Amino acid sequence: MADCCHRARPHRELTLKRSEPAQPAPTSPDLLRQALTPAGSTGGVPAPSPARERGHGRVRRPAGHHGAVRAAATAGPRLVPADDAALAAAVAGADRVLVDVGCGDGRHTVRWAGREPAALVVGLDAETTRLDRALAAARRRRLSGPLFVTWSAGEPLPVLAGRCAEVAVVMPWGSLLDGILGGDDAVLRSVLALGAPGAELSAVVNVRPWDAPASVDLRLAATPEPTAAHLAGLIERYAALGWRLAEPAGLTEAQARALGSTWASRVVAARASRLLRLSAVRS
């Protein structure tokens, strides 16, 4: 009886599993492509990018990517004369111009350019023979700028006058320090004249030398000591030139090192600093 049931079971399974013959695969190339193409696909042909301009295949540049950045990118970071036509063209075509007054060896300027790749960053100093390392660093990082210009504070600079959205003065010395702290009217006016309406000024000065009178030498003799009374008068002086100077504030060592300034890092490491930030906005 068990054998009979065992023999009958295959017959029933064959009967139940009988099905229609499989349909032949499409042989037409169009049908084959249609069968293999996922829904919503373009059939292996890349969809045209909406960022490309019609008929030319050129990628549209993002807004704000204008002449200044293109001009700087063509020649790269470099030192240019103040009356250079390329500098004038770069400034005229820039959306934002940032200027580092008294840039020294250019280290702070290069770091600023790295943080602001869409802006035109310009470093100014009366002595521009120490920029080799800064320029090499900017080129290694493939930055489009900055541009450096030889310029003495107190002299007019028409190409940048009224064009700069931000003005930085980090660790000034000599006549530049004298101007920022209000001792030299011509220097202060020439620096503030660089700012556009609504521009911001950020100046970091070391007031430690006045804490140790023996260290005050001839380079500081013309600069008033930044006492509370003098700083209050400085606010009025900036206001007369159209700038709102905030209450000066001290910097921590960490903030000083973050500036990327060679001189700031040195004085902090030597425990020879008491840094003060002057922040102002052009009205």
QUIZI-V546231 format. One record per backbone hydrogen bond with DSSP energy under -1.0 kcal/mol. CO is the residue of the C=O (numbers start at 0). NH is the residue of the N-H. Records with the same first field share a line. If there is no record, write none. Layout:
CO: NH + NH
This chain:
0: 4
1: 5
2: 6
3: 7
4: 8
7: 11
8: 12
9: 13
10: 14
11: 15
12: 16
27: 31
28: 32
29: 33
30: 34
31: 35
32: 36
37: 40
48: 51
50: 59
52: 55 + 56
57: 52
61: 64
63: 65
65: 69
66: 70
67: 71
68: 72
69: 73
70: 74
71: 75
77: 147
80: 83
83: 87
84: 88
85: 89
86: 90
87: 91
88: 92
95: 119
96: 164 + 165
97: 121
98: 167
99: 123
102: 105
105: 109
106: 110
107: 111
108: 112
109: 113
110: 114
111: 115
115: 118
119: 97
120: 146
121: 99
122: 148
123: 101 + 102
124: 150
130: 134
131: 135
132: 136
133: 137
134: 138
135: 139
136: 140
137: 142
138: 141
145: 77
146: 122
147: 79
148: 124
151: 154
156: 159 + 160
159: 162
163: 195
164: 199
165: 98
166: 201
167: 100
168: 203
172: 175
173: 177
174: 178
175: 179
176: 180
177: 182 + 183
178: 181
183: 187
184: 188
185: 189
186: 190
187: 191
188: 192
190: 193
191: 194
192: 161
193: 163
195: 198
198: 281
199: 166
200: 279
201: 168
202: 277
203: 170
204: 275
207: 210
211: 214
212: 215
216: 219
219: 222
224: 226
226: 230
227: 231
228: 232
229: 233
230: 234
231: 235
232: 236
233: 237
234: 238
235: 239
237: 242
238: 241
241: 282
243: 280
248: 276
251: 255
252: 256
253: 257
255: 258
256: 259
260: 264
261: 265
262: 266
263: 267
264: 268
265: 269
266: 271
267: 270
273: 206
274: 250
275: 204
276: 248
277: 202
278: 245
279: 200
280: 243
281: 197
